[in-house]
């Protein structure tokens, strides 16, 4: 059973704060129990939901198959956009892809790029079955997400939500900083050693992490990245990642409510596991749909390019399989932002050949140019692949259904279908 600890709030720097936020007072910080290394007993409905979600995950992963390598990157982009919306950042798939490729852009876009890289790093480094997860691993993950902050666990009290700059008015106050090392160490042991349904393990690990809130910032994004690590190291998925937090972002209030229920006495664990399992199934269905859409778009653009060459009188109509244009077409799902330099480096061709290939694909309306505010060419983008990321992100938000004609409460606008 978790406990509440009464603490005194005495703000030191009150400059620019309202009268209410300048006030000292007492508040209650919640200290959760350490997690048992054995999964708790769930009710029949929650257990069934978790088992069903695990089957759906396996089927989705199998259907994605060999496309999972680059599809995962698309899915991580989609999830990172949703994570950024939960955190208050506003960024589109195109801005994100450009910032990622060129390493420049708005601070919001660069923050989301950091989340993409951190998620991929978490999967690569923390998903090894025999690897012991440590507090240092979790700190390293958070530091990739928030490199501007000092490395390590927080050494001060933090809080979540509320109407002002004070824990006295917060929605939730995590445990005192003195309890954080012990709780994070226990969470790392839980991720390492616990056996049983991976969906239940991921749900509990995520909720416990968010309850501890062990860092000054980046807790939400780090906690959502951990979901993938738990599922991957348990072999729940092998080929691809499932963007579960994209579904959470569709209803932030329900997400926060689920975490709040997890912290109640007695904890509403069954409710949280059921909600997590339902989000998992919805996200898995959309991952499969995205794989199908990518395959269809691959074929459509290949045919579009042949038709363009035919109408332009280029012989042969179909380019050679080793042509630079074909190599670019084959990589667009994974690399939707291109420069002449990146094409030269990736495919070992001359700068002139890269420019010719990019120009031909632009003329075929497969790529479009992106310029800066001064009119200088920055890159070429495959906007239709980027639109698939937006469609997946929006579909998850509204509940895994067609977004046409259904308005969503939060999120980027619908992408243009005629691109």
C-alpha positions in Angstrom: 0.0 0.0 0.0 1.4 3.4 -1.0 1.6 6.2 1.6 1.4 9.9 1.7 4.2 12.0 3.2 3.4 15.5 4.5 6.0 18.1 3.4 6.5 21.8 3.8 6.6 24.0 0.7 8.7 27.2 1.2 9.4 28.9 -2.1 12.8 30.5 -2.3 12.5 32.6 -5.4 9.1 34.2 -5.6 9.8 36.8 -8.3 7.0 37.0 -10.9 4.8 34.5 -9.0 1.1 35.1 -8.1 0.1 35.6 -4.5 -1.1 32.0 -4.2 2.1 30.6 -5.6 4.2 32.7 -3.3 2.4 31.2 -0.3 4.1 28.6 1.9 2.2 25.6 3.1 2.0 21.9 3.5 1.3 19.3 0.8 1.2 15.5 0.5 3.7 13.6 -1.7 2.7 10.1 -2.7 5.2 7.3 -2.1 4.2 4.1 -3.9 5.1 0.7 -2.7 8.0 -1.1 -4.3 6.9 -3.5 -7.0 6.9 -7.2 -6.3 9.0 -9.2 -8.8 6.0 -11.5 -9.3 3.0 -10.1 -11.2 -0.1 -9.4 -9.0 -3.2 -11.6 -9.4 -5.7 -9.9 -11.8 -9.4 -10.3 -12.1 -10.8 -12.6 -14.9 -11.7 -9.7 -17.2 -8.3 -7.9 -16.9 -6.4 -11.2 -17.3 -8.5 -12.0 -20.4 -7.9 -8.5 -21.9 -4.2 -8.8 -21.4 -4.1 -12.3 -23.0 -6.1 -11.1 -26.0 -3.9 -8.1 -26.4 -0.8 -10.3 -26.4 -2.3 -12.5 -29.2 -3.2 -9.4 -31.3 0.4 -8.1 -30.8 1.9 -11.4 -32.1 -0.4 -11.5 -35.1 0.3 -7.9 -36.0 4.0 -8.4 -35.6 3.9 -11.4 -37.9 1.8 -9.6 -40.5 4.3 -6.7 -40.5 7.1 -9.2 -41.0 10.2 -8.2 -42.8 8.9 -4.6 -43.4 9.3 -4.0 -39.7 12.7 -2.5 -39.8 11.8 0.7 -41.6 8.1 0.6 -40.6 9.2 0.8 -36.9 10.8 4.2 -37.7 7.6 5.4 -39.2 5.6 4.2 -36.2 8.1 5.7 -33.7 7.7 9.0 -35.6 3.9 8.7 -35.2 4.2 7.8 -31.5 6.7 10.6 -30.8 4.3 13.1 -32.4 1.6 11.9 -30.1 4.0 11.9 -27.1 4.9 15.5 -28.0 1.2 16.5 -28.0 0.7 15.0 -24.5 3.8 17.1 -23.4 2.4 20.2 -25.1 4.7 20.4 -28.1 3.1 20.9 -31.6 4.9 19.4 -34.5 3.9 17.8 -37.8 5.3 14.7 -39.4 7.0 16.8 -42.2 8.6 19.2 -39.8 9.8 16.3 -37.7 11.3 14.4 -40.6 13.1 17.5 -41.9 14.5 18.3 -38.4 15.6 14.7 -38.1 17.3 14.5 -41.5 18.9 18.0 -41.5 19.4 18.3 -37.7 17.8 21.8 -37.8 14.4 23.2 -37.2 12.1 24.5 -34.4 13.0 23.5 -30.8 9.7 21.6 -30.6 10.7 19.5 -33.7 14.2 18.9 -32.3 12.8 17.8 -29.0 10.6 15.2 -30.8 13.6 14.1 -32.8 15.4 13.4 -29.5 12.4 11.3 -28.5 12.6 9.3 -31.8 16.2 8.5 -31.2 15.7 7.7 -27.5 12.9 5.3 -28.3 15.1 3.5 -30.8 18.0 3.5 -28.4 15.8 2.0 -25.7 14.7 -0.8 -27.9 18.2 -1.6 -29.1 20.0 -1.4 -25.8 17.4 -2.5 -23.2 15.6 -5.3 -25.1 18.3 -7.9 -24.8 16.8 -10.8 -22.8 19.9 -11.4 -20.7 20.7 -7.7 -20.0 20.1 -6.5 -16.5 18.3 -3.2 -16.5 19.8 -0.7 -14.0 19.0 2.8 -12.8 21.9 4.1 -14.9 20.2 2.7 -18.0 17.0 4.6 -17.2 19.0 7.8 -16.6 20.9 7.4 -19.9 17.6 7.0 -21.7 16.2 10.1 -20.2 19.4 12.0 -20.9 19.0 11.3 -24.6 15.5 12.7 -24.5 16.5 15.7 -22.4 20.2 16.3 -23.1 20.0 19.9 -21.9 19.3 18.7 -18.4 21.9 17.5 -15.9 22.3 13.7 -16.1 20.7 11.7 -13.3 17.7 11.4 -11.0 16.0 14.4 -9.6 17.3 15.9 -6.4 14.3 18.1 -5.7 10.6 17.7 -5.3 8.5 17.9 -8.5 4.8 17.8 -9.2 2.3 17.2 -12.0 -0.4 19.6 -13.3 -2.3 22.1 -11.3 -3.2 25.7 -11.8 0.0 27.3 -10.7 3.6 27.1 -9.9 3.4 25.3 -6.6 2.9 21.7 -5.3 0.2 23.1 -3.1 -2.0 23.4 -6.2 -0.8 20.4 -8.1 -2.9 17.5 -9.5 -0.3 15.0 -8.3 2.9 15.2 -6.2 5.3 12.2 -6.7 7.5 10.9 -3.9 10.1 13.0 -2.3 13.5 13.1 -4.0 15.0 11.0 -1.1 12.8 8.0 -2.1 13.5 8.2 -5.8 16.8 6.1 -6.0 15.3 3.2 -4.1 12.1 3.2 -6.2 13.8 3.4 -9.5 16.2 0.7 -8.5 13.2 -1.5 -7.7 11.5 -0.6 -11.0 14.7 -1.6 -12.9 14.7 -5.0 -11.1 11.0 -5.4 -12.0 11.7 -4.9 -15.7 14.7 -7.2 -15.6 13.4 -10.1 -13.5 9.6 -10.2 -13.7 8.0 -13.0 -15.8 4.4 -13.3 -17.0 2.2 -11.6 -19.5 4.3 -8.8 -21.2 1.3 -6.6 -21.7 0.7 -6.6 -17.9 4.4 -6.1 -17.2 4.5 -3.1 -19.6 1.3 -1.6 -18.1 2.6 -1.8 -14.5 6.2 -0.6 -15.4 4.9 2.4 -17.2 2.4 3.4 -14.5 5.0 2.9 -11.7 7.6 5.0 -13.7 5.1 7.8 -14.1 4.1 7.6 -10.5 7.8 7.9 -9.4 8.4 10.7 -11.9 12.1 10.3 -11.3 13.4 13.1 -13.5 13.1 16.9 -13.5 11.7 16.7 -17.0 11.1 14.2 -19.8 9.3 11.7 -17.6 6.3 11.2 -19.9 8.4 10.5 -23.0 10.9 8.3 -21.1 8.1 6.3 -19.6 6.4 5.7 -22.9 9.7 4.6 -24.4 10.0 2.0 -21.7 6.8 0.4 -22.9 8.6 -0.8 -26.1 11.6 -2.1 -24.1 9.4 -4.3 -21.9 7.5 -5.7 -24.9 10.6 -6.3 -27.0 12.7 -8.0 -24.3 9.7 -10.3 -23.6 9.5 -11.2 -27.3 5.9 -9.9 -27.5 7.1 -8.1 -30.7 10.1 -8.9 -32.8 9.7 -7.1 -36.2 8.1 -3.8 -35.3 7.0 -1.4 -32.6 3.4 -0.7 -31.7 2.6 3.0 -31.0 0.6 2.5 -27.9 0.9 6.1 -26.6 -0.6 7.3 -29.9 -3.8 5.9 -28.6 -3.3 7.4 -25.1 -2.9 10.8 -26.8 -6.3 10.4 -28.3 -7.8 10.9 -24.8 -5.4 12.4 -22.4 -8.0 12.7 -19.7 -8.7 9.0 -19.7 -4.9 8.3 -19.7 -4.4 10.5 -16.6 -7.5 9.0 -15.0 -6.0 5.5 -15.5 -2.7 6.5 -13.9 -4.7 8.1 -11.0 -6.6 4.9 -10.5 -3.4 2.9 -10.4 -2.3 5.0 -7.4 -5.5 4.7 -5.5 -6.0 2.6 -2.3 -6.9 0.0 -3.2 -5.3 0.4 -6.6 -7.6 0.1 -9.6 -5.1 -2.2 -11.3 -7.6 -4.2 -13.3 -9.0 -1.0 -14.9 -5.6 0.2 -15.8 -4.5 -3.1 -17.4 -7.8 -3.3 -19.4 -7.3 0.2 -20.7 -3.7 -0.5 -21.6 -4.7 -3.8 -23.3 -7.4 -2.0 -25.4 -4.9 0.7 -26.4 -2.4 -2.0 -27.4 -4.9 -3.8 -29.6 -6.0 -0.6 -31.3 -2.4 0.5 -31.9 -1.5 -3.0 -33.3 -4.4 -2.8 -35.8 -3.2 0.5 -37.0 0.4 -0.8 -37.4 -0.8 -3.5 -39.7 -2.9 -1.0 -41.6 0.2 1.3 -42.0 2.2 -1.7 -43.3 -0.5 -2.3 -45.9 -0.7 1.3 -46.9 3.1 1.6 -47.3 3.1 -1.5 -49.6 0.3 0.0 -51.7 2.1 3.3 -51.9 5.3 1.6 -52.9 3.6 0.0 -55.9 1.6 3.1 -56.8 4.6 5.4 -56.9 6.6 2.8 -58.9 3.8 2.7 -61.5 3.5 6.5 -61.4 7.2 6.8 -62.2 7.1 4.4 -65.1 4.0 6.2 -66.5 5.8 9.6 -66.2 8.8 8.2 -68.1 6.5 6.8 -70.8 4.6 10.1 -71.2 7.9 12.0 -71.3 9.3 9.7 -74.1 12.1 8.3 -71.9 13.4 4.9 -73.1 13.2 2.4 -71.5 10.0 3.3 -69.7 11.0 1.2 -66.7 14.4 2.2 -65.3 17.1 -0.4 -64.5 16.9 -2.0 -61.1 20.3 -0.4 -60.2 19.3 3.1 -61.3 19.6 5.8 -58.6 15.9 6.7 -59.0 14.9 3.1 -58.2 17.2 3.0 -55.1 15.6 6.2 -53.9 12.1 4.9 -54.5 12.8 1.8 -52.6 14.0 3.7 -49.6 11.4 6.5 -49.4 9.3 4.9 -46.6 12.3 4.8 -44.3 14.0 8.0 -45.6 11.3 10.5 -46.7 13.6 13.5 -46.6 16.5 13.7 -49.0 19.3 16.0 -50.1 21.7 15.5 -52.9 24.4 15.0 -50.4 22.5 12.3 -48.5 21.8 10.4 -51.8 25.5 10.6 -52.7 26.5 9.2 -49.4 23.9 6.5 -49.1 24.2 5.1 -52.6 27.7 5.9 -53.6 26.9 8.0 -56.6 28.2 11.4 -57.8 26.5 14.6 -56.8 25.5 15.2 -60.4 23.8 11.8 -60.6 22.0 12.5 -57.3 20.7 15.9 -58.5 19.5 14.3 -61.8 17.6 11.5 -59.9 16.0 13.8 -57.4 15.0 16.2 -60.2 13.4 13.4 -62.2 11.4 12.2 -59.2 10.3 15.7 -58.5 9.2 16.1 -62.1 7.2 12.9 -61.7 5.5 14.5 -58.7 6.9 11.9 -56.3 9.1 14.3 -54.4 8.6 18.0 -53.6 11.0 20.7 -52.8 11.2 22.4 -49.4 12.8 25.8 -49.1 13.7 28.0 -46.1 12.2 31.4 -45.5 14.8 33.0 -47.8 13.9 30.7 -50.7 17.0 28.5 -50.4 16.5 24.8 -51.2 16.7 22.7 -48.0 15.7 19.2 -49.2 13.3 17.0 -51.2 10.4 15.3 -49.3 8.2 12.3 -50.0 5.1 13.9 -48.7 2.8 11.0 -49.3 4.8 8.8 -47.0 4.8 11.5 -44.4 1.0 11.7 -44.8 0.8 8.1 -43.8 2.4 8.9 -40.5 -0.2 11.6 -39.9 -3.1 9.4 -40.9 -1.9 6.7 -38.5 -1.4 9.2 -35.7 -4.9 10.6 -36.3 -6.6 7.2 -36.7 -5.2 6.1 -33.3 -6.4 9.3 -31.7 -10.1 8.8 -32.8 -10.2 5.2 -31.9 -8.7 3.2 -34.8 -11.3 4.1 -37.3 -11.4 6.1 -40.5 -10.7 9.7 -39.7 -12.8 11.1 -42.7 -15.7 13.1 -41.3 -14.7 12.7 -37.7 -13.2 15.6 -35.9 -10.5 14.9 -33.3 -10.0 16.8 -30.1 -6.2 17.2 -30.4 -3.5 16.6 -32.9 -2.2 17.7 -36.3 -4.6 18.5 -39.1 -5.6 15.8 -41.6 -2.9 15.5 -44.4 -3.9 16.4 -48.0 -4.9 13.2 -49.7 -4.2 14.6 -53.2 -0.5 15.0 -52.6 
